[in-house]
Amino acid sequence: MGLAVRNSISFTRSVQAELFPSTLENVRVVHSEMIARAVDDMFGRVHAMRSLPENWDSYSASPPSQAAIVKLLNIVREVIGNRMSVVGSPAIPYVVAPLPDGGVQAEWRCGSRAIEVDVNTDGTFGYLIVTRDSTNTQTAREEDHVDESAVLERILSVVA
Amino acid sequence: LSPDPNDIEFRPEDELYKRLAPELCKDGLPTSGVYRLNKKPDPAPSLDLARLTTPDKVLSKAPKQGFGLGVLTVADVWELGLTVKYEPELGNDAHCILVAGTAPIDKQKTRDLAARTRVIKSPATIPPKLDIT
């Protein structure tokens, strides 16, 4: 294994251990390769977000704010802590991504429902919940400038 | 010289190119972040009118390797209740923006736009796949 690869894996593991000790313990207990891969993917994306320059999207985007990233990770930790034992891998965001205005976003998917959560640069949160019924009809509900406890409640209602 | 904005008449089959930053894609597909508004003076999502440019020319404006390229049709934009506005800018005669029409560009619309975007050049994978040998 190359040195760069070993360093990358070692970095990812150390950040995971620092931020998600109990989650890692859960991962060990569950022994799920799928969960471990999803966690690795999420941290890889977070790591990539931290060093984005101005104009990273080629359309004048601002780099994601470090405060927004930390807030997002706090929410992710809460969701994983609350739901990993209930739903397994859907407790881990399907995707985390930067937003062009300096905020960050995570999306959870669970069955026929999905929730996109935005962490805004002003410290507030926004969300979009999309639900598909048995006839594949889609309904959506969105809100902006909500606080952390409200957005966590919405995520937990979807990831259930 | 750019065409006069008044001379550009959009047709439903017109195609619009969108650069896809790898950070905004998952499994090779764009997320809603691709079409999210920016807080800059020009916050509207930008695209390039395909008949006035080429994929290579659009991708040449990417700041690094790994960008993908997506295509939306004007019909897609109209069906979502949005409008395409031709706004040529210095160095880009094909530049257009999406603006609210009968509907606002809300979170759901950006998700719908991403879902309708056809990827013609796949973006790089984030995080990079590790080549463990």
Interface residues (C-beta under 8 A of the other chain):
Chain A: M1 G2 V5 S8 I9 D40 D41 G44 R45 H47 A48 M49 L52 P53 N55 W56 D57 S58 Y59 S60 A61 S62 Y94 V95 A97 P98 L99 P100 D101 G102 Q105 E107 E116 D118 T121 G126 L128 V130 A140 E142
Chain B: R19 A21 E23 L24 K26 T31 S32 G33 V34 R36 L37 N38 K39 K40 D42 P45 S46 K61 A62 P63 F67 D106 K107 Q108 R111 I126 P127 P128 L130 D131 I132 T133
